[in-house]
Amino acid sequence: MNDAPPHLLIHPPLERHEVAFLAAFGSEGALRRLWPGQPSPRSPWRPSTDGRRLDLDPTRAVAAPHDVTPWLRFLSRTFLAPSSAAALEAALDAGLRGGHRLAGHVEVSGLLEVVVERNRVTEHVVPDRGASFAASGDATVVDLDSCRLRSRNRRPRRSAPRSRPS
């Protein structure tokens, strides 16, 4: 049985000091890393001890699913694979080498799927597999023509078309 939490793969693996640097963004203790532009106070992502995975903390993901994708983009674009000259310079100043590639997908609380391919992070809403509009019987047919007629009758008409300034 695989006891690994939901995760993404990192290649090449992080070095020990990079693991410690990134882990500090999700620290529970009084000492926590803060960085300009970070999405919220604590990251739901943790590097694995061997540096080969970026693990999603399921408890934090359930509590704040809206933080999962922004934090992943922040970590990727700022530290793992800096996407600007300023981000690369800041990462190098912090002792990080950059150049990492993320890959994989995780599902967040059955609500979202976060997919990473070639460091491009996308978020998809997971459809409710239990919902079926055809079988529910809750559908209502709306006569759009009568709605349009009522709407036209309520709007005041313009007396003359407006001219555009030259």
C-alpha positions as CSV (number, residue, x, y, z in Angstrom):
1,M,0.0,0.0,0.0
2,N,1.2,3.5,-0.9
3,D,1.2,5.8,2.1
4,A,2.5,8.9,0.2
5,P,0.2,11.9,0.4
6,P,-1.1,13.5,-2.8
7,H,2.0,14.8,-4.6
8,L,3.8,16.1,-7.6
9,L,7.2,14.9,-8.8
10,I,10.2,17.2,-8.8
11,H,13.1,16.7,-11.2
12,P,16.0,17.1,-10.6
13,P,15.4,16.4,-6.9
14,L,15.8,19.2,-4.4
15,E,19.0,19.4,-2.4
16,R,18.8,19.3,1.4
17,H,19.0,23.1,1.9
18,E,16.3,23.6,-0.7
19,V,14.0,21.2,1.1
20,A,14.6,23.1,4.3
21,F,14.0,26.4,2.6
22,L,10.7,25.4,1.0
23,A,9.5,23.5,4.1
24,A,9.7,26.7,6.1
25,F,6.7,28.2,4.1
26,G,4.4,25.7,5.6
27,S,5.8,25.6,9.1
28,E,3.4,25.3,12.0
29,G,5.7,26.8,14.6
30,A,6.5,30.4,15.5
31,L,9.3,30.5,12.9
32,R,7.9,30.6,9.5
33,R,9.3,31.9,6.2
34,L,7.6,34.9,4.7
35,W,8.3,36.1,1.1
36,P,6.9,39.0,-0.8
37,G,4.0,37.9,-3.0
38,Q,3.2,34.7,-1.2
39,P,-0.5,33.9,-1.5
40,S,-1.3,33.3,2.2
41,P,0.5,32.9,5.5
42,R,1.1,29.1,5.2
43,S,1.7,26.9,2.2
44,P,-0.3,23.6,1.7
45,W,2.7,22.2,-0.1
46,R,5.7,20.4,1.6
47,P,8.8,19.0,-0.1
48,S,9.4,15.4,0.8
49,T,12.5,14.7,2.8
50,D,14.3,13.2,-0.2
51,G,13.4,16.2,-2.4
52,R,11.8,14.1,-5.1
53,R,8.2,15.2,-4.4
54,L,6.1,18.2,-3.5
55,D,3.5,16.8,-1.1
56,L,0.1,18.3,-0.6
57,D,-1.0,18.6,3.1
58,P,-4.5,17.1,2.9
59,T,-5.7,18.8,6.1
60,R,-4.6,22.3,4.9
61,A,-6.0,21.6,1.4
62,V,-9.4,20.7,2.8
63,A,-9.4,23.8,5.1
64,A,-8.4,26.2,2.3
65,P,-8.7,24.6,-1.2
66,H,-8.4,28.0,-2.8
67,D,-4.8,28.2,-1.6
68,V,-3.6,25.1,-3.4
69,T,-3.1,26.4,-6.9
70,P,-1.8,29.9,-6.1
71,W,0.8,28.4,-3.7
72,L,1.9,25.9,-6.3
73,R,2.3,28.7,-8.9
74,F,4.2,30.9,-6.4
75,L,6.6,28.1,-5.5
76,S,7.2,27.1,-9.1
77,R,7.6,30.6,-10.6
78,T,9.6,32.0,-7.7
79,F,11.9,29.2,-6.5
80,L,11.7,25.9,-8.4
81,A,11.7,27.3,-11.9
82,P,11.9,31.1,-11.7
83,S,10.0,32.7,-14.5
84,S,11.6,36.1,-14.5
85,A,15.1,37.6,-14.1
86,A,14.2,39.1,-10.8
87,A,12.8,35.8,-9.5
88,L,15.9,34.0,-10.6
89,E,18.2,36.5,-8.9
90,A,16.1,36.3,-5.7
91,A,16.2,32.5,-5.8
92,L,20.0,32.4,-6.4
93,D,20.5,35.0,-3.6
94,A,18.6,32.6,-1.3
95,G,20.9,29.7,-2.3
96,L,18.4,28.0,-4.6
97,R,19.5,26.8,-8.0
98,G,16.1,26.7,-9.9
99,G,15.8,24.7,-13.0
100,H,13.4,22.1,-11.5
101,R,10.5,20.6,-13.4
102,L,7.2,19.7,-11.8
103,A,4.9,17.0,-13.1
104,G,1.7,15.2,-12.0
105,H,-1.8,15.9,-10.8
106,V,-3.6,16.0,-7.5
107,E,-7.3,16.1,-6.6
108,V,-8.3,18.6,-3.9
109,S,-11.2,17.6,-1.7
110,G,-13.1,16.2,-4.7
111,L,-13.6,19.8,-5.8
112,L,-10.5,20.6,-7.9
113,E,-7.9,18.8,-9.9
114,V,-4.5,20.6,-10.2
115,V,-2.5,19.5,-13.2
116,V,1.2,20.3,-13.8
117,E,2.8,19.6,-17.1
118,R,6.2,21.2,-18.0
119,N,5.8,23.5,-15.0
120,R,2.5,24.9,-16.3
121,V,-0.1,24.8,-13.6
122,T,-3.8,24.4,-14.4
123,E,-6.8,24.0,-12.2
124,H,-9.9,22.2,-13.2
125,V,-13.2,21.9,-11.4
126,V,-14.1,18.3,-10.8
127,P,-17.6,17.6,-12.1
128,D,-20.1,16.2,-9.5
129,R,-20.2,12.6,-10.6
130,G,-23.4,12.0,-8.7
131,A,-25.4,14.8,-10.4
132,S,-27.6,13.9,-13.3
133,F,-29.9,16.6,-14.6
134,A,-31.9,14.3,-16.8
135,A,-32.7,11.9,-14.0
136,S,-33.3,14.5,-11.3
137,G,-36.6,15.8,-12.7
138,D,-35.7,19.3,-11.3
139,A,-35.3,20.9,-14.7
140,T,-37.6,23.8,-15.6
141,V,-38.4,24.9,-19.2
142,V,-38.3,28.6,-19.6
143,D,-40.0,30.3,-22.6
144,L,-37.3,32.7,-23.7
145,D,-39.4,34.4,-26.3
146,S,-41.9,35.6,-23.7
147,C,-39.1,36.7,-21.4
148,R,-37.6,38.8,-24.3
149,L,-41.0,40.4,-25.0
150,R,-41.5,41.3,-21.3
151,S,-38.0,42.8,-21.2
152,R,-38.6,44.9,-24.3
153,N,-41.9,46.3,-23.0
154,R,-40.2,47.4,-19.8
155,R,-37.2,49.3,-21.4
156,P,-37.7,52.9,-22.4
157,R,-37.0,53.4,-26.1
158,R,-34.5,55.9,-27.3
159,S,-35.9,58.7,-29.3
160,A,-32.9,59.0,-31.7
161,P,-29.7,57.1,-32.2
162,R,-26.6,58.5,-30.6
163,S,-23.9,59.8,-32.8
164,R,-20.3,59.1,-32.3
165,P,-17.9,62.0,-31.9
166,S,-15.6,62.5,-34.8
